[in-house]
Structure formats: structure tokens, C-alpha cells
Amino acid sequence: MESKELCTLEKRGNIFLLTLTGNDDHRLHPNLIDSISAALRRVRSESTSSSSALITTAQGKYFSNGYDLKWALVDKARQKLMSRKLRSLVSDLITLPMPTIAAVTGHASAAGFVFALCHDYILMRKDRGFLYMSELDIGFPIPIWFSALVKCRMGLPAVRREVVMKAAKVTAEMGVQMGFVDSAHSGAEETVEAAIKLGEELVSRNWDGKTYAGCRKTLFLELLNSLGSDETVGDYGDEEANKTLAKL
């Protein structure tokens, strides 16, 4: 992967705006995960004692098109590295001492969908883009911690079945009806503007960040307890990898 800026972090008052840059599909290659993780470390260090909020968004057609499987499925060491880095990023988001908002302005698939779900709020544009748990369609097994996150964010079994076992491509308005997307907006700019407005409202509550993170960790306890699991890599052999690569 060529060297380039993969994300930017802008601070607007007590709002942090994290943007995945460029017009590619923002695959979760270790380089991108490292860049996001570094931005989150900055958020932690630059947040003050007053209340803050994080907004994550992306340029281009995609919010994130999931794991960089063409890179990862070359060998198991790469699979393990990518899995470990994403699980660490998820832990960072769940323990971040402030409200988090995903302003989803493009497609979010598989691990990209999971990345969005790790935020407290999901706002989406309704004129383009969908959320898509593609693993069933491409023949890639879902790890236990993915399932734990889905259970935390989607209360109704029928919704979980639609998302995971039918691999539905969920639009903004569908996501609102299902209960895990908070609002739908006319375009990318409007989605980010709505996220900033929501962030300002949350900041105005002046909640203690450590208390906020503690409450979130309690809600996501099943997820946090499962992040040490790397069972998908252990069960995913060369034959399965080749089948998945053929479908990409």
C-alpha cells in the first residue's frame, strides 16, 4: 500500500471530526487501522476535562468496504494481524470517554459495517449507500465478537436474522425502521451537519467522560469479553481462503 494520508482529525471546539480520506473504498488494511487508532489516541490526549464528542465519517463512495481480504488471505499471519488490529480498534472505540457518532455517507460492508456499529449513534445519507454484512454472500465466517456486537446493537432477533442470515443491504431508512440507525439525511453534507448538531447537543450535557465510558463498557460487556477470540482465523484454511478470494 502506497504511503499517503489515510485519515484526518479536526477539532471544532469540543467536537472531534475523524475523516477517512480519499476516494478508495477504505478497506481495513492494517495501515488504515493504525491511522485511525493513532487519531483516537490523539482524541484521548487532546480532550479536556470538559465534555467532548467524536464524529467519524469518510470521503468518497464508501464509508468502509470491510477487511482488505485480498491482502489478508495471502497467509494466516496476515489474517491474524488484521484481526488483532481491528479488535484493538474496537476496544479503543468502546472505551473512548465521550459519545461517538458515525456519519455514514457511503457503503459500509462487513467489517466496515462493524466499525460503524461500534459508535454510539449511526447517521446515514438516504440518497446513496447501504450497510451490508456480506460474509454469508462471500463465504467468510463471522467471528464470535462480530455476533456479540450485533446482539448489543440489534435487539430484535428478526433484525439480526435479516442482517446476518439474509445478508440484507440495509439503506438508511431501513436501518431507522430496524432501530439501529438513528436518522436518515438527504446527502453527505447534510449527514455530517446533522452529526455535528447531535454532537453539540451531547457535549452540552456536560457528562463526565469516564462515567460515560463506564456505562458503555457495561452495555457492551459481552462484546468486550469476546474480543480476545481469534477463532475465525484458526478455522479458516487455504481452501476457504481461495473460495472467498474468487468471489471478491
C-alpha positions in Angstrom: 0.0 0.0 0.0 1.5 3.4 -1.0 2.3 5.9 1.6 -0.5 8.6 1.9 -2.7 10.3 4.4 -5.4 7.8 5.3 -7.4 9.9 7.7 -7.5 13.4 9.2 -8.5 14.6 12.6 -10.0 18.1 13.1 -11.1 19.6 16.3 -14.0 22.0 16.3 -14.5 23.2 19.8 -15.2 20.1 21.8 -16.1 18.1 18.7 -13.5 15.8 17.1 -14.1 15.1 13.4 -12.3 12.0 12.1 -12.4 11.6 8.3 -11.2 8.7 6.2 -9.7 10.4 3.3 -9.5 9.7 -0.5 -11.9 8.1 -3.0 -11.0 4.5 -2.5 -13.2 2.0 -0.6 -11.4 2.5 2.8 -10.6 -1.2 3.2 -9.5 -2.0 6.8 -5.9 -2.8 6.0 -3.6 -2.7 9.0 -2.2 0.7 7.7 -5.7 2.3 7.8 -6.5 0.7 11.2 -3.2 2.1 12.6 -4.0 5.5 11.2 -7.5 5.5 12.9 -6.0 4.2 16.1 -3.4 6.9 16.2 -6.2 9.5 15.7 -8.1 8.0 18.6 -5.0 8.3 20.8 -4.9 12.0 19.8 -8.5 12.4 20.7 -7.9 10.9 24.2 -4.8 13.2 24.7 -6.4 16.4 23.4 -9.8 16.1 25.0 -10.0 18.3 28.1 -11.8 17.9 31.4 -14.9 19.3 29.7 -17.3 17.1 27.7 -16.3 16.1 24.1 -17.7 14.0 21.2 -16.2 12.1 18.3 -17.7 12.0 14.8 -16.3 9.5 12.2 -17.0 10.0 8.5 -15.4 9.2 5.1 -14.8 10.8 1.8 -16.0 9.1 -1.5 -18.4 6.4 -2.3 -17.6 4.2 0.7 -17.6 4.6 4.5 -15.6 1.3 4.6 -15.8 -1.8 2.4 -14.6 -4.0 5.2 -11.4 -6.1 5.7 -8.7 -5.9 3.0 -9.2 -9.6 2.2 -7.1 -9.7 -0.9 -4.2 -8.6 1.2 -5.1 -10.7 4.3 -5.9 -14.1 2.8 -2.4 -14.5 1.3 -1.4 -16.2 4.6 -2.7 -16.8 8.1 -0.2 -14.4 9.7 -1.8 -11.5 7.8 -5.2 -12.7 8.9 -4.1 -12.7 12.5 -2.5 -9.3 12.2 -5.6 -7.7 10.7 -8.0 -9.3 13.1 -5.8 -8.3 16.1 -5.6 -4.7 15.0 -9.3 -4.4 14.3 -10.2 -5.9 17.7 -7.9 -3.4 19.4 -9.5 -0.6 17.5 -13.0 -1.8 18.6 -11.8 -1.8 22.2 -10.5 1.7 21.8 -13.8 2.9 20.5 -15.9 1.2 23.2 -13.7 2.6 25.9 -13.4 6.1 24.5 -14.5 8.6 27.2 -17.1 10.5 25.1 -20.1 9.9 22.8 -19.3 8.7 19.4 -21.2 9.2 16.1 -20.7 7.5 12.8 -21.8 9.8 9.9 -22.1 7.1 7.2 -22.0 8.9 3.9 -21.3 5.8 1.7 -21.4 2.0 1.7 -20.3 0.2 4.9 -19.8 -3.6 4.4 -18.7 -6.5 6.6 -16.0 -5.2 9.0 -16.8 -1.7 7.8 -20.4 -2.2 9.0 -19.0 -3.4 12.3 -16.8 -0.3 12.5 -19.9 1.9 12.2 -21.8 -0.2 14.7 -19.1 0.4 17.3 -20.2 4.0 17.5 -23.0 5.1 19.9 -25.0 6.7 17.1 -25.3 6.0 13.3 -26.5 8.7 11.0 -26.8 7.9 7.3 -27.4 9.6 4.0 -30.5 8.2 2.3 -29.7 9.0 -1.3 -26.9 6.6 -1.6 -25.1 3.8 0.4 -26.1 0.8 2.5 -25.0 -1.3 5.4 -24.2 -4.8 4.4 -23.0 -7.8 6.4 -21.6 -9.6 3.3 -19.9 -12.6 5.0 -22.7 -15.1 4.0 -22.5 -14.0 0.3 -18.7 -14.2 0.1 -18.3 -17.4 2.2 -16.4 -15.7 5.0 -17.2 -17.0 8.6 -18.4 -14.4 11.1 -16.3 -14.3 14.3 -17.9 -14.6 17.7 -17.2 -11.0 18.5 -19.0 -9.8 15.4 -22.0 -11.7 16.7 -21.6 -10.2 20.2 -21.7 -6.7 18.7 -24.7 -7.4 16.6 -26.6 -8.6 19.7 -25.6 -5.5 21.6 -26.8 -3.2 18.8 -29.8 -5.1 17.4 -32.4 -6.1 20.0 -34.9 -8.0 17.8 -34.0 -11.5 16.6 -35.8 -10.8 13.3 -33.5 -7.8 12.6 -30.4 -9.9 13.4 -31.6 -12.6 11.1 -32.2 -10.1 8.3 -28.8 -8.5 8.7 -26.7 -11.6 9.3 -28.6 -14.6 7.9 -30.1 -12.9 4.9 -27.2 -10.5 4.2 -29.6 -7.7 3.6 -28.3 -4.4 2.1 -29.8 -2.0 4.6 -30.5 1.5 3.4 -30.7 4.5 5.8 -34.5 4.4 6.0 -34.5 0.6 6.5 -31.9 1.0 9.3 -34.1 3.6 11.0 -37.1 1.2 10.9 -34.9 -1.7 12.3 -33.8 0.5 15.1 -30.0 0.7 14.8 -29.7 3.7 12.6 -30.7 6.9 14.4 -31.6 9.2 11.5 -31.5 9.4 7.7 -30.5 12.6 5.7 -30.7 13.8 2.2 -27.0 13.8 1.3 -23.4 13.5 2.6 -23.1 17.2 3.7 -26.5 17.1 5.5 -25.5 13.8 7.3 -22.2 15.3 8.6 -24.1 18.6 9.6 -26.6 16.5 11.5 -23.9 14.6 13.2 -22.2 17.8 14.3 -25.5 19.1 15.6 -26.1 15.9 17.6 -22.5 16.0 18.9 -23.0 19.6 20.1 -26.2 18.5 21.9 -24.4 15.7 23.6 -21.5 17.8 24.6 -23.9 20.3 26.1 -25.0 17.7 28.6 -21.5 18.0 30.1 -21.3 14.3 31.1 -18.1 13.0 32.8 -16.2 11.1 30.2 -15.0 8.3 32.4 -18.5 7.7 33.7 -19.9 7.7 30.1 -17.3 5.1 29.0 -18.0 3.1 32.1 -21.7 2.9 31.2 -20.9 2.0 27.6 -18.5 -0.8 28.7 -21.3 -2.3 30.9 -23.7 -2.3 27.9 -21.0 -3.9 25.7 -19.7 -6.3 28.2 -20.4 -9.4 26.1 -18.5 -7.8 23.2 -15.5 -6.8 25.3 -15.3 -10.3 26.8 -15.2 -11.8 23.3 -12.5 -9.5 21.8 -9.8 -11.9 22.8 -11.2 -14.5 20.5 -9.5 -15.1 17.1 -11.4 -18.2 16.2 -12.2 -17.3 12.6 -8.5 -17.3 11.7 -7.9 -20.6 13.3 -10.8 -22.2 11.4 -10.2 -20.6 8.0 -7.9 -22.6 5.9 -6.3 -22.2 2.5 -9.2 -23.8 0.6 -11.8 -21.5 2.2 -9.5 -18.5 1.5 -9.2 -19.3 -2.2 -13.0 -19.7 -2.4 -13.5 -16.3 -0.8 -10.9 -14.6 -3.0 -12.7 -16.0 -6.1 -15.8 -14.1 -5.0 -14.2 -10.8 -4.5 
